Each structure stands twice: as structure tokens, then as C-alpha cells.
Amino acid sequence: MDKFLFSGIHTRKRIMKYMSYRDRICNLLSSCPAGKDLPLWKD
């Protein structure tokens, strides 16, 4: 149960990291739809 909880927190942190990364690119492009289409979910 603890391992599952830990992995859930880790996944949430990774998602937050990717979200902020995507937002940064979105700001650079000044176009959110274009930012969303970038393949940022790959490692």
C-alpha cells in the first residue's frame, strides 16, 4: 500500500513537472494549442 501511495505521489510530481514544462513552451510560442501538441509526455 505504501509503495502504491509513493508511486502515486511520484507520478503526480512528474505530471506537474511536465505541465510546467509545457506551460513554459506555451509561453515561448505564445500559442497554447501548439504547446499542447508537442510530444512532451515521452521521457
Secondary structure, DSSP 8 states (H G I E B T S, - for coil): -HHHHHHHHHHHHHHHHHHHHHHHHHHHHT-HHHHHHS-TT--
